[in-house]
Amino acid sequence: MRCLNNNRDPHIMIYSMTGYAAASRDLGSAVLNLEIKSVNSRYLDVGFRLSEDLRFLEMPLREKITGRIGRGKIECRGYLQAQQGAATRERALNPAGLAELGTLDAAVRSALPQAAPLSVAEVLRWPGVLNDDSLTSEQLQIAAQELFAQLLDEFIASREREGAKLADVLRDRAARMREQIAAALPLLPAALAAYRERLSTKLREAVANLDEDRIRQEVGVFAAKIDVDEEIARLITHMDELERVLKKGGAVGKRLDFLMQELNREANTLSSKSVSGDVTAIALELKLLIEQMREQVQNLE
């Protein structure tokens, strides 16, 4: 199983909250199976489904997870699977232990002739009479922690691979947004001029005695209300910040989620202020691209 280089700077990577890894190890009398998977969540939520003989591992494994992962709903599963024939070996009699118990029994009966003889069940329960190939808690803990360290590396690597793919999607959508914004820029002066002319004509038709200065004043007020220069500027600023955050890496999910809200706000305003069918179409395309990005951002740590 591939191990990650723990000396690598974690802040240059982007991680998805979706990941999966599984591993197993032959321990002789049993096979240890561990599995970890995660989906997106607002916070870090770690749950365990461990078999009864592995319950004592929950706290140390939880510490390893919380030490390396920031967000996600994580489920860790573990169980021991008995090896074929292991039960037979575990129930084999230990001749040395049986002989020792016989010696002790003879000594007790010599001193206390009235003592009742040992039953078969009592003999089998005596420590050392049966060969015990079962694992001790210490052996299990050492093996489980070693295996889990490798498993966690692979799990984080899977989140990293998924995060890289999501980041590529975001960069692609961001590039398409910049294309739409670039297409809108030359349309705005002509759209504003056409709107001014239409509004001036309507004012002259509606109010015959309105002088030209008053018409220009009224047109200026309405034109200011539909001016989208600020919205375009903020869209570009937010796009710059988006690319900066993606380049920096690390735990970017919450920051990008906030940027999606801001981008959507500006795209909505651009759409509501638009006085041109072409600009409205561009605003709607921007909203679609932002929604596509928002869906991907929900999966980032």
C-alpha positions in Angstrom: 0.0 0.0 0.0 1.4 3.4 -1.0 2.3 5.8 1.9 2.2 9.5 1.6 5.2 11.7 2.1 4.3 13.3 5.5 6.9 16.0 4.9 4.9 17.5 2.0 3.3 20.8 2.7 -0.5 20.1 3.1 -1.5 23.6 2.3 -0.7 23.3 -1.5 -3.3 20.6 -2.0 -7.0 20.7 -2.1 -9.0 17.8 -0.6 -12.4 16.5 -1.4 -14.6 15.4 1.6 -15.4 12.2 -0.3 -13.0 9.3 0.0 -12.6 5.6 0.6 -9.9 3.1 1.5 -9.8 -0.4 2.8 -7.0 -2.7 4.0 -6.5 -6.1 5.7 -3.7 -7.9 7.5 -3.2 -11.6 8.2 -2.6 -12.0 12.0 -2.3 -15.8 12.0 -5.4 -16.9 13.8 -7.5 -14.1 12.3 -7.5 -11.5 9.5 -7.9 -7.8 10.6 -10.1 -5.8 8.2 -10.3 -2.0 8.3 -12.3 0.4 6.1 -12.8 4.1 6.1 -15.1 6.2 4.0 -16.4 9.8 4.0 -19.0 12.1 2.5 -19.4 15.8 2.7 -20.5 17.5 6.0 -20.4 21.0 7.4 -18.1 19.8 10.2 -16.0 16.8 11.1 -18.2 14.0 12.2 -16.4 10.7 13.0 -18.3 7.5 13.6 -17.1 3.9 14.2 -18.6 0.5 13.5 -16.2 -1.9 15.3 -16.7 -5.5 16.2 -16.8 -6.2 20.0 -13.2 -7.4 20.1 -12.0 -4.1 18.5 -14.0 -1.6 20.6 -10.9 -0.6 22.6 -9.3 0.8 19.4 -11.9 3.6 18.9 -10.1 6.3 20.9 -6.6 5.9 19.4 -8.0 5.7 15.9 -10.3 8.7 16.4 -7.2 10.7 17.5 -5.4 9.8 14.3 -8.4 10.9 12.2 -9.0 14.2 13.9 -5.2 15.0 13.8 -5.2 14.9 10.0 -8.7 15.6 8.7 -10.7 18.8 9.1 -14.2 18.2 7.6 -16.4 15.4 6.5 -18.8 12.7 7.8 -16.4 9.8 8.3 -17.2 6.2 9.0 -14.6 3.8 10.2 -15.4 0.1 10.1 -13.3 -2.8 11.6 -13.7 -6.5 12.3 -11.7 -9.7 12.9 -12.3 -12.6 10.5 -11.3 -16.0 12.0 -9.0 -18.0 9.8 -10.1 -21.4 8.5 -9.0 -24.0 11.0 -8.1 -21.5 13.7 -10.8 -22.7 16.1 -9.3 -26.2 16.0 -5.9 -25.0 16.9 -7.3 -22.9 19.7 -9.1 -25.9 21.3 -6.1 -28.3 21.2 -4.9 -29.6 24.6 -1.6 -28.4 26.0 0.1 -31.5 27.3 2.4 -29.6 29.6 -0.4 -27.6 31.1 -2.5 -30.7 31.5 0.4 -32.5 33.2 1.0 -29.5 35.6 -2.7 -29.5 36.6 -2.6 -33.3 37.2 0.4 -32.8 39.5 -1.4 -30.1 41.4 -4.6 -32.2 41.6 -2.6 -35.2 43.0 -0.9 -33.0 45.6 -4.3 -31.5 46.7 -5.9 -34.9 46.9 -3.0 -36.3 48.9 -3.4 -33.5 51.5 -7.2 -33.5 51.3 -8.5 -37.0 50.4 -12.1 -35.8 50.8 -11.7 -33.2 48.1 -14.0 -33.7 45.1 -12.3 -34.6 41.8 -12.1 -32.0 39.0 -14.7 -32.2 36.3 -13.8 -32.1 32.6 -15.3 -28.5 32.3 -13.1 -27.4 35.3 -10.1 -28.9 33.7 -10.7 -27.2 30.4 -11.2 -23.8 32.0 -7.9 -24.1 33.9 -5.4 -21.6 32.5 -2.8 -23.3 30.3 -4.7 -26.5 29.7 -5.8 -25.4 26.2 -3.4 -24.0 23.6 -4.6 -20.4 23.0 -3.6 -18.9 19.6 -5.9 -15.9 20.1 -4.4 -12.5 19.8 -3.9 -10.4 22.9 -5.3 -6.8 23.1 -1.7 -5.5 22.9 -0.9 -7.4 19.8 -4.2 -6.3 18.2 -3.6 -2.7 19.1 -0.1 -2.7 17.6 -1.2 -4.4 14.4 -4.3 -2.2 14.1 -2.5 1.1 14.5 0.2 0.1 12.0 -2.5 -1.0 9.5 -4.6 2.1 10.2 -1.7 4.5 9.6 -1.3 3.0 6.1 -5.0 3.0 5.6 -5.3 6.7 6.6 -2.6 7.6 4.1 -4.4 5.9 1.3 -7.7 7.5 2.4 -6.2 11.0 2.4 -4.6 10.2 -1.0 -8.0 9.3 -2.4 -9.5 12.6 -1.1 -6.5 14.4 -2.6 -7.1 12.9 -6.0 -10.8 13.7 -5.9 -10.0 17.2 -4.7 -7.6 17.8 -7.7 -10.4 16.8 -10.1 -12.8 19.1 -8.4 -10.3 22.0 -8.5 -9.9 21.4 -12.3 -13.7 21.6 -12.7 -13.7 24.9 -10.8 -10.8 26.3 -12.9 -12.6 25.4 -16.1 -15.9 27.0 -15.0 -13.9 30.1 -13.8 -12.3 30.4 -17.2 -15.7 30.2 -18.9 -17.0 32.9 -16.6 -14.2 35.2 -17.6 -15.0 34.6 -21.2 -18.7 35.6 -20.6 -17.6 38.7 -18.7 -15.2 39.6 -21.5 -18.0 39.2 -24.0 -20.3 41.4 -21.9 -17.9 44.3 -21.6 -18.1 45.7 -25.2 -21.9 45.3 -25.1 -22.5 47.5 -22.1 -21.8 51.0 -23.6 -24.0 50.3 -26.6 -26.8 48.9 -24.5 -26.7 51.9 -22.1 -26.7 54.3 -25.1 -29.7 52.6 -26.7 -31.5 52.6 -23.4 -30.9 56.4 -22.9 -32.2 57.0 -26.4 -35.4 54.9 -25.9 -36.0 56.6 -22.5 -35.5 60.1 -23.9 -38.0 59.4 -26.7 -40.6 58.1 -24.3 -40.2 61.1 -22.0 -40.7 63.5 -24.9 -43.8 61.6 -26.1 -45.2 61.5 -22.6 -44.5 65.1 -21.5 -44.6 67.5 -24.4 -43.5 70.6 -22.4 -40.5 68.9 -20.7 -37.3 70.8 -21.6 -34.2 69.0 -22.8 -32.2 69.7 -19.5 -34.9 68.0 -17.5 -35.0 65.1 -19.9 -31.2 64.7 -19.6 -31.5 64.8 -15.9 -34.2 62.2 -15.7 -32.4 59.9 -18.2 -29.2 60.3 -16.1 -31.0 59.2 -12.9 -32.4 56.1 -14.6 -29.2 55.3 -16.4 -27.3 55.3 -13.1 -29.7 52.7 -11.8 -28.9 50.3 -14.6 -25.2 50.9 -14.7 -23.5 47.5 -14.1 -19.8 48.6 -14.0 -19.6 48.0 -10.3 -21.1 44.5 -10.6 -18.7 43.6 -13.4 -15.8 44.9 -11.3 -16.9 42.9 -8.3 -17.3 39.8 -10.4 -13.8 40.1 -11.7 -12.5 40.7 -8.1 -14.3 37.6 -6.8 -12.9 35.6 -9.8 -9.4 36.7 -8.9 -10.0 35.6 -5.3 -11.3 32.3 -6.4 -8.2 31.6 -8.4 -6.0 32.7 -5.5 -7.7 30.4 -3.0 -7.4 27.4 -5.4 -3.7 28.1 -5.9 -3.1 28.4 -2.2 -4.9 25.1 -1.4 -5.6 23.7 2.0 -9.0 23.8 3.7 -10.7 26.0 1.0 -14.3 24.7 1.2 -15.8 27.3 3.5 -14.0 30.2 1.8 -15.1 29.1 -1.7 -18.7 28.6 -0.5 -18.7 32.2 0.6 -17.3 33.3 -2.8 -20.0 31.4 -4.6 -22.7 33.4 -2.7 -21.0 36.6 -3.6 -20.6 35.7 -7.2 -24.2 34.7 -7.4 -25.3 38.0 -5.8 -23.5 40.0 -8.5 -24.8 37.8 -11.3 -28.3 38.3 -10.0 -27.9 42.1 -9.9 -26.4 42.1 -13.4 -29.4 40.2 -14.7 -31.9 42.5 -12.9 -30.3 45.6 -14.2 -29.8 44.4 -17.7 -31.5 46.4 -20.5 -30.1 44.2 -23.3 -31.2 40.7 -24.3 -27.5 39.8 -25.0 -26.4 41.0 -21.5 -29.3 39.1 -19.9 -28.3 35.9 -21.7 -24.7 36.4 -20.4 -25.9 37.0 -16.8 -28.0 33.8 -17.0 -25.0 31.8 -18.3 -22.9 33.2 -15.4 -25.6 32.1 -12.9 -25.5 28.6 -14.4 -21.7 28.3 -14.2 -21.8 29.6 -10.6 -24.3 27.0 -9.6 -22.2 24.3 -11.2 -19.2 25.5 -9.2 -21.3 25.7 -6.0 -22.3 22.1 -6.3 -18.6 21.1 -6.6 -17.5 23.4 -3.7 -19.9 21.6 -1.4 -17.6 18.5 -1.6 -14.4 20.3 -0.7 -12.8 20.2 2.7 
